[in-house]
Amino acid sequence: MKRRTVLAALGLAAVGTLGWRHWPDEGLRNPCRNGPLPEALARHDLVQAAWRDIDPELFWDCHVHLSGNGEPGADTWINPEMQNWRHPVQSLQLQFYLNAACVADSEARNGAYVERLLALHGDFPAGARFVLLAFDYHHNEQGERVPALSPFYTADRYAAAVARRYPQAFEWIASVHPYRADCVPALEWAAANGARAVKWLPNVMGMDPASPLCDRFYETLARLDLPLLSHGGDEYAVQGGRRDDLGNPLRLRRALDRGVRVVVAHCASLGQSADLDRGPETPAVSNLELFARLMDEPRYRGKVFGDISAVTQHNHSDEGLIALLERADWHDRLVNGSDYPLPGVMPLFSLRHLARAGLIDAADAPVLSAVREYNPMLFDFLLKRSLRRHGRRLGPAVFESRRVFMPVVAA
């Protein structure tokens, strides 16, 4: 069955399975129009105004997934369950992600994936960078790799090689599981080879950020001055050995208290967790509320940050977006990320809903939609720059993410 037929046939199931609350107003499939962006769009006032007061040299999209199809020597892997229709949820997710990245099943996806990223980068001003994420396997507490519980794998050396090959477009972030016996030399290698941070998705990778098993990892991160970009909140994009309690942002206190700079991905804006400050058996509260508690603690000023990737997706609450817009005191500690390829998953976003909620101007929606057909990453940036709440918007500092990922220089 052709992929287009599969997506159409299972679209309704996807809406229910992946948490989309309404039928998508921009359809199911990314049209994948070839760039560059048409001149009329590139010169549109909305596009031009979005870059006002932002230094492109400081613009880093800090959350760009790098993936592939497991070609020999390419250091990438996808769990076979995601490629087998006997596992419909995982398989459907993979099909949407391939379409979002404009990569066909029959293509050599490693090369095609990077080529697509380079093409999208061409619509951004010189100096802007995409920060590519490696992704480690799930490991158990004995430090053993568990492929069966891993959705995919992207090796550090592959991400480093791609960034090294295209330095005008890319930076990279390593992914090292803290339970690995070799985690310390792996971190040292990553730092020596230009990694800007380390990426975790505890819900799927299986690490508990509050475990003493992470202590030598944290000590090494602090010594190397590498930030930790760790998923916060619930996780629906991939399955694996998912445990959403591991996404509780309060579990990151152990890293913060050991001097690690922590960037909480998505500002933990999805789901609820136990309020561990009051005990493990307390009623669940919003993960965003727990993230806010960390942000508001004076001792963590300059240590905890929030990554705003995914916060405009339709399965995230309007309340989270409103909080991020209204907390101007946070803006110098928020960093932009797209969570690519998810901006190309058409049903995940609803411009119609955001307009009805008063968070964007309805007149901007057609322009944003037109840009998305050519460049979902640029769409993601423009959408965030178009957000408004009682005259408040995300400040330019949010999009100058480079400052958070560069080494701290003592005064």
N, C-alpha and C positions, 0 to 999 in steps of 0.2 A: 504494500500500500504506500502511495506517495506521501511524503511528509505533509504536504498541504492538505491532503484528504484526512490524515490522522489528526491534524490540529483542528480542522473544522468539525470532525466527528466527535472529538473529545473536549471541545471548547467548553461546553456547559459543565462537564465534569470538573474541568480545571477551575472554573469559577467557584464551585463549592469546595474543592479540595484545597486550593491554595488561599482561601480566605477572601476572595474578591467579592465585594458586597453587591455589586450591580453588574449588569452586562456591560462590557467595555465600550466606551463611546468612541474609541479610535480603532475598533476592530481587534481581531486576534493576531494578525500577522504583521510583522515589521516589513514594510515594502522594500527596504534596503535599496533606496535610490542611490545611484553612484554620484559621488561628489566631483568637484568641490561644491560647496553651497552656492546656489545661484546668486548672481550679483545683486538682484533685487532684494533677496533675503539678507545677504551679507551686509548690505548698506542700510537696511531698515533701522529706523530710529531705536526700536526696542533692542536690537543687537548692539548697535553702537553705544547706546546709553549704558548697557550692562557692564562695559569695561571701564566706564568713567571712575576715576579715583582708585583703580586697581593697577598695581605694577605687575605686568605679565611675567617679569623675572621671578616674582614671588608666588605666582599662581602654580600650585601643585594640586592636581586631583589625586588625593592620597589614598584612594580606594578603588583600584582598577585590577580586577581579577585577570590573571594570566592562565590560560588553559591550553590544552592540546589533546591529541588522540592517542598518545602512547607510541609514537613513531620510534623506531630503534634509534637510540642515542639522543633522543630529545628530552628525556627525563620528565615525561609527563605520563599520566595514567588516569583513566576513568573507570570506576567500578563497573564490571560487566552487568550488574543489575540495572544500571541506568541505561543500558543499551539492549535490554530484553523486555519485551512487552508483557512477560509474565509478572513483571513488577511495574504496574501501570503508572503509579504516582511518580516514581523516579524516572521512568522512561519519558513520561510526558514533560516533566521538568526539563530534562536534557533537550528535548526537541524545541521547547520554547527558548532555551538558552542559545542553542545553535542558530535559530532564526534571529534572535536578538543580536547575535554577533555577526549575522550575515555570512554564515559558514555552512556549506552543504555537507551532508553525510559523506558524499563521495570524494570530497576534497581532502588534501593533506592538511589537516586542520591546524597544525602548529604554525606552518608558514602562512596560511590564509588568515588565521586569527591575528597574527602580528601585522600583516599587510593591511588589514582592515583598521587596526588601531592607528597605524601610521597615516592612513588616509583621513581618519577622523581628526587626527592631530593637525592636519593641514589647514583646518578651518579656525584654529586658535592662533593668537598672535605669537610672534617669535618670542622665545623665552619661556613660554608655558611648558609645563612638564606633566606627564601622566606617570604615576607611581605604581609600578607593577607589583602584584602580590604573589609571592610563593605560597605554597600550601602543603603542610606536612601531613603525614598519615596519622590516624588515630593510634594511640599507644595505650597499653594497659599499665598498671602501677608497677609492674616488673620491668617497664621500659621496652616491652616487646611491641613491635609493629603489628597492627591488626587490620589488614586490608579489608576484611569483610565488613568492618564498621566505618570504613573510609569512603566518602563519596568520590573523591578524586585526589590527585597528587600532582604538585608542580614543584620540582626541585629548586633549591636555592641556586645551584650552579646554572640552571637554565634561565631563571629570572635575571641573574647577574650578567649572563652572556648576552641576553637580548638588550638589556640596558647599556651594556658596554658597546654593543654594535650600533646603537642609535642614541648617542648621548644628547642629541639636540631635542629628542622627544621624550625620553624615559629616564626615570630613577627607579629604584627597586627596594622592596621590603622583604626580608627573609621570613621564614617560618620554621621554627625549631620547637619540637615538643620538649617540655621541661623534664619529662620522665626518662628521656633517652640517656643512656650511659655516656654518650659523647656530646651532651648538650653544650658543655662549656667550650670545647674546641670548635664545635659547630658555630657557636656565637662569635668566637674570635675570628674564624674564617670569614663569616658574613661581614663583620665590621671592617676587616682588612680589605674586603672586596667591594666596599661602597654601599652596603646595606644602610638604609636610613632609619630602620625600625625593625621590629619583629611582629609578625601577625599571628594571632590566635583566634580560633573559634571554639571555645571550651565546650559548648553544647554538643559539638560534633566530634572534635578531636579527642575529647575525653580527659582533658586536664582540669583539675580543680584549682583555681587560682588561690584558694585559701589553704592549700595543703602545704605542710612542711617539705614535701617532695620538691616544691618549687624554689626553695630557699637558695640553693647554690646557683640556680638560674637567675634569680633576682639579683643576687650579689654580683654576678657577672654583667648583667645588663647595666646596673648602676656604675660599675667600674668602667665599662665601655661607653657610657653615656648614650645608650641606645634606648629610645622610647619603646614601649609595648603598646601596639594597636590591638586591643582585645574586644571581641564582640560583646555587647551588652544587651540584655533582654532576651526575649524568645527568638527562636530561629525557625523559619519555614522554608527558606530557599533550597536547602539540601536536607537530606535525611540522615544517613549514617547511624551511629549509635547515639541518637539525640537524647540529651538530658537537659531540659531547659533550666533546671535549678542551677546549673553551672554557669549560666549567663547572668546570675544575680550580680549587679554591679558592686554590692557590698563585699563580695568575695575578693575584689581587687584591693581592698585595704592592705592586705599582706604585702603586695608589691609596693604600694605607695609608702608604707611605713618603713620599707627597706630602701627608700631613696630612688625608686624607679619612676620615671615620667610615664604616665599612663594616658592613652587616648582611648576613650570608651566609644567604640563604633556604634553608630546610629543613635548616640545619646541614650542608649537603653530605652528607646521609646516604644517598645512593643512588649506587651504582656505584663504579668505580675510576678512577684517573688516574695518569699518570707522576709520580714524585717529582722535580719540577723542581729542588728544592734539591740533588739529587745528579746532575742531568743529564737531558736529554730522553729518553735511551735506556734509562733504568732500568726495572725491572719495575714494573708498575702496583700501586698499593696503594690501600686504602680511602680514598675521598674524606673520610669522617668522620675518619680518622686525620690527614689533611692539614689539615682544619679545626681539629682539636684542637691541632695544632702551632701554628697561628696564634693560637689562644685562649691558649695557654700561654706565648707569648713576652712577657716583661715589657714590651718596648717598645711592644707593641700594646694594653696595658691601657688601657681607655677609648676605644679606636679600633675594635676588631673585636667584633662581636656576632653572635649566632645567632638566626635566626627559626625557630620550631619548627613552622611550618605543614607539613602532610603527613607528619610523622614517625610518626603512628599509622596511616597507610594500610598495607594488607596487603602491598604490594610493597616496603615498607621493612623493614629487618631488626630483629628483636628486640634485637640487640646495640646498635643505635643508640639505641633507647629506653632500654635499661638504662644506657648510658653517660650519657645526659642526666639520668636520675634520680639516678645515683650521684655525678655531678660537682656537688655542691652549691656548690662554689666558682665555678661558672659561672653560677649562677642569676640573679645580678644583671646578667648580660650576655646573657641569653636573653630573647626577646620573643615574645609569642603572636601567631599568625596562623592563620586558618582555611583559606586557599587556596580560599575560596568561588568557584565553586559546587561544588567537588569533594566536600565532606562530604555532598552530596546524591546523589552517584554511589554507589548502594547497594553494588555489588560491591567497591568499593575498601576497605571496612572489614570486619573480622571480629571482632566482640565475642567470639564463641566461641573464636577462636584466642587472643585476649588473655587470656581467663579461663584457658584451658588452660596458657598460659605463666606464669600466676601474676602477671600485670601488672595485672589488675583483679579485684575480687571477683565471682564468678559471680552473686551475688545482685543486683548492680548492673546487670547486662546487660539485663534486661527493662525497667527504668526508662529506661536510656539509649536503648534501641531505641524505646520509646514516644515519648520526646521527639523523637527524630530524625524521626519521621513528620510532626511539626508544624514543627520548627525545626532543620534540620541545623547551623546555626551555633551554636546553643545546645548541641546535642549535642556538637559538636567541643570546645567549652570544657569541658563537664561530663566528657567522656571524659578529657581531659588532667588535670583536677582529681582524677579517680578513679584515676589510675595510681599503683601502689605497687611498691616493690622493697625488700624487707627493711626495711620501715617508712619508707623514704624516698619523698618525693613532690616534685613540682615546687612550689617555694615561691611565695608570693603575688607576689613581685617580678616573676616571669616574665610575669604577666598585667597588670602595671601598665606597659604598653609606652610610654605617653605620654612617659615620662622620656627615652627614647632619641631621640625624634623632635623634641624641642623644642630650640631653640638653646642652646648651652652658654654659661653665664654665668660670666665670669672671677671667681675668688674675690677 
